[in-house]
Amino acid sequence: MNDEKEHLKIDLEFLDKKEPVRVKPMPTSSGSTPSTPNGRKYNWKKILIFGGIGLVILIAIASSDNSGNKTVSNGHFSCSQYDSDQADKLDPDLSGAQKQALTNRQNSLLTRSNALDTQKAQIQAEYVDETDQSSIDDHNARIDSFNADLHQYQADAQSLSDAIDAYNASQTAHDNYLTQHCTAQ
């Protein structure tokens, strides 16, 4: 037998070098290593997930933009869906309910005005016995009642006038928007 001990030869020169030791990547199950020409690995799963999310976002943005390009009719105007929606936001009374409520208030005020005219005519035509304190007091009570009713009528008429002005302003804004952004049919 050979008593000579066998020695391992280990190359330790790499310790003196300043460059890092490069380790060869482990082969995948297919036997090849997924890497690029510069030696970097890519996690294709993450790239595909983020790419898919980005694609979905782009499709959502594109589809929301296309809905505004659809041409619709708004009254006597033809315009994009977006411009039609913007104009409609300026007109809160698309159903006509607000206009009907204003018309009802006008009719009610007209009825009250006629009643006040009748009440005024009765007060002016009534006979007041200036020697009878009760007759004077009754006449003054009717005048006070008329004045209170007239004052309330005037406040309600001013409120209605303000509401009509606001309604007309919204209608004007709506019509001006359509005129500026849409085509007349």
C-alpha positions in Angstrom: 0.0 0.0 0.0 0.9 3.4 -0.6 1.3 5.4 2.6 1.6 8.7 0.8 -1.2 10.9 1.7 -3.1 12.4 -1.1 -3.3 16.1 -0.9 -6.1 18.3 -2.2 -5.1 21.1 -4.4 -7.2 24.2 -3.8 -6.7 27.3 -5.9 -6.9 30.2 -3.4 -5.9 32.9 -5.9 -9.5 34.2 -6.0 -9.0 35.6 -2.5 -6.4 38.0 -3.8 -8.6 39.3 -6.7 -10.9 42.3 -6.1 -13.6 41.1 -8.5 -16.5 39.2 -7.0 -16.9 35.6 -7.7 -19.5 34.8 -10.2 -21.7 31.8 -9.5 -23.3 30.0 -12.4 -27.1 30.1 -12.1 -28.9 26.9 -11.3 -30.5 25.3 -14.4 -34.3 25.3 -14.5 -36.3 22.2 -15.0 -36.0 22.6 -18.8 -32.3 22.6 -18.5 -31.8 26.2 -19.6 -31.3 29.4 -17.6 -33.6 32.3 -18.2 -31.4 35.2 -18.6 -30.7 38.1 -20.9 -27.6 38.8 -22.9 -26.2 40.9 -20.0 -26.8 38.1 -17.6 -29.8 39.5 -15.7 -32.7 37.3 -14.8 -36.3 38.5 -15.4 -39.3 37.4 -13.4 -41.6 37.0 -16.3 -44.6 36.3 -14.0 -44.4 39.7 -12.4 -43.8 41.4 -15.8 -46.9 39.8 -17.2 -49.0 40.7 -14.2 -48.0 44.4 -14.2 -48.3 44.5 -18.0 -51.8 43.1 -17.8 -52.8 45.6 -15.1 -51.5 48.4 -17.2 -53.3 47.1 -20.2 -56.6 47.0 -18.3 -56.1 50.6 -17.1 -55.4 51.8 -20.6 -58.5 50.0 -21.9 -60.6 51.6 -19.1 -59.3 55.0 -19.9 -59.9 54.6 -23.6 -63.5 53.3 -23.1 -64.4 56.2 -20.8 -63.0 58.7 -23.4 -65.0 57.1 -26.2 -68.3 57.5 -24.3 -67.8 61.3 -24.5 -67.4 61.1 -28.3 -70.8 59.6 -28.9 -73.1 62.2 -30.6 -76.5 62.8 -29.0 -79.4 65.1 -29.4 -80.1 67.7 -26.7 -83.1 69.8 -27.6 -82.4 71.5 -30.9 -78.7 70.7 -30.6 -76.4 67.9 -31.6 -73.3 67.4 -29.4 -71.1 64.8 -27.7 -72.4 62.9 -24.8 -70.0 64.7 -22.5 -71.2 68.2 -23.6 -74.8 67.2 -23.3 -74.2 65.9 -19.8 -72.4 69.2 -18.9 -75.2 71.3 -20.2 -77.8 69.2 -18.3 -75.9 69.7 -15.1 -76.5 73.5 -15.6 -80.3 72.8 -16.0 -81.5 71.1 -12.8 -85.1 70.9 -14.1 -84.9 68.3 -16.8 -88.2 66.8 -15.8 -90.1 70.1 -15.7 -91.1 69.7 -12.1 -89.5 72.9 -11.0 -91.1 74.9 -13.8 -94.5 73.4 -12.9 -93.9 74.3 -9.2 -93.1 77.9 -10.2 -96.3 78.0 -12.4 -98.3 76.7 -9.4 -96.9 79.4 -7.2 -97.7 82.1 -9.8 -101.3 80.9 -10.0 -101.6 80.9 -6.2 -100.2 84.4 -6.0 -102.6 85.5 -8.8 -105.6 84.1 -6.8 -104.3 85.9 -3.6 -103.9 89.1 -5.6 -107.5 89.0 -6.8 -108.6 88.3 -3.2 -106.6 91.3 -1.9 -108.1 93.5 -4.6 -111.6 92.4 -3.6 -110.8 92.9 0.1 -109.4 96.4 -0.6 -112.5 97.3 -2.6 -114.8 96.1 0.2 -112.8 98.2 2.8 -113.0 101.3 0.6 -116.8 100.8 0.0 -117.9 100.1 3.5 -119.7 102.6 5.6 -118.0 103.5 8.9 -120.1 105.3 11.5 -117.6 107.7 12.9 -119.8 108.1 16.0 -119.7 104.4 16.8 -116.4 103.2 18.3 -117.3 99.6 17.5 -117.7 100.4 13.8 -114.4 102.2 13.8 -112.6 99.3 15.6 -114.1 96.8 13.1 -113.0 98.9 10.1 -109.5 99.3 11.6 -109.2 95.5 12.2 -110.1 94.8 8.6 -107.5 97.3 7.5 -104.9 95.7 9.8 -105.8 92.3 8.4 -105.6 93.6 4.8 -102.2 95.1 5.5 -100.8 91.9 7.1 -102.1 89.9 4.1 -100.7 92.4 1.7 -97.3 92.3 3.4 -97.2 88.5 3.3 -98.3 88.6 -0.4 -95.4 91.0 -1.2 -92.9 88.8 0.6 -94.1 85.7 -1.3 -94.1 87.6 -4.6 -90.5 88.7 -4.0 -89.6 85.1 -3.1 -91.3 83.8 -6.3 -89.5 86.5 -8.4 -86.2 85.4 -7.0 -86.9 81.8 -7.7 -88.0 82.7 -11.3 -84.8 84.6 -11.8 -82.7 81.7 -10.6 -84.6 79.3 -12.8 -84.2 81.6 -15.8 -80.5 82.0 -15.1 -80.0 78.2 -15.1 -82.0 77.9 -18.3 -79.8 80.7 -19.9 -76.6 79.0 -18.7 -77.8 75.7 -20.2 -78.7 77.3 -23.5 -75.5 79.2 -23.7 -73.4 76.1 -23.0 -75.3 74.2 -25.8 -74.8 77.2 -28.2 -71.0 77.3 -27.5 -70.3 73.6 -27.4 -72.8 72.0 -29.7 -74.2 72.3 -33.2 -77.7 73.6 -33.9 -79.9 71.0 -35.7 
